[in-house]
Amino acid sequence: MEEVKSNPSGVTPPRMPKMSDTKNNLLHEDGWVKRTQNVNGVEIHYVENINTNEVIDFKFKD
């Protein structure tokens, strides 16, 4: 996960719905997109703001 935090280069999967997390104010209209990145067989999910380059909300699936 540290590798992703230091160098986020994930992609948005083609079928990923647009961000609409009103509870946390993470909206597509404000530049927020869901990303995934695979590191050593572990899939990391996170949210990135394409306007500010802010990266938050890291989760992993192995």
C-alpha positions as CSV (number, residue, x, y, z in Angstrom):
1,M,0.0,0.0,0.0
2,E,2.9,2.4,0.7
3,E,4.0,2.0,-3.0
4,V,0.6,3.2,-4.2
5,K,0.5,6.1,-1.7
6,S,3.9,7.3,-2.9
7,N,3.3,6.7,-6.6
8,P,-0.4,6.4,-7.4
9,S,-0.7,5.3,-11.0
10,G,-4.0,3.4,-10.9
11,V,-6.7,3.3,-13.5
12,T,-10.4,3.5,-13.4
13,P,-12.0,0.2,-14.6
14,P,-14.2,0.7,-17.7
15,R,-17.5,-0.3,-15.9
16,M,-16.8,1.7,-12.7
17,P,-19.7,4.0,-11.9
18,K,-19.1,7.7,-11.5
19,M,-18.4,8.9,-7.9
20,S,-21.5,9.8,-6.0
21,D,-20.5,9.6,-2.3
22,T,-22.6,12.4,-0.9
23,K,-21.9,11.3,2.7
24,N,-18.2,12.0,2.3
25,N,-18.7,14.8,-0.3
26,L,-16.7,12.8,-3.0
27,L,-18.5,13.7,-6.2
28,H,-17.5,13.2,-9.8
29,E,-18.5,16.8,-10.6
30,D,-15.7,17.9,-8.2
31,G,-13.1,15.7,-9.9
32,W,-13.2,12.6,-7.7
33,V,-12.7,9.2,-9.5
34,K,-12.3,5.7,-8.2
35,R,-9.0,4.0,-9.0
36,T,-7.5,0.5,-8.7
37,Q,-3.8,-0.5,-8.8
38,N,-2.3,-4.0,-8.5
39,V,0.9,-4.4,-6.6
40,N,2.4,-7.8,-6.2
41,G,-0.9,-9.5,-6.7
42,V,-2.8,-7.3,-4.2
43,E,-5.5,-5.0,-5.6
44,I,-5.5,-1.5,-4.0
45,H,-8.6,0.6,-4.3
46,Y,-8.5,4.4,-3.7
47,V,-10.1,7.7,-4.7
48,E,-8.3,10.4,-6.5
49,N,-9.2,14.0,-7.3
50,I,-8.1,14.7,-10.9
51,N,-8.3,18.4,-10.3
52,T,-6.1,18.6,-7.2
53,N,-4.2,15.3,-7.4
54,E,-5.3,14.5,-3.8
55,V,-5.4,10.7,-3.1
56,I,-7.4,9.3,-0.2
57,D,-9.5,6.3,1.1
58,F,-7.1,3.4,0.5
59,K,-8.5,-0.2,0.7
60,F,-7.0,-3.4,-0.4
61,K,-8.2,-6.8,-1.5
62,D,-6.0,-9.9,-1.7
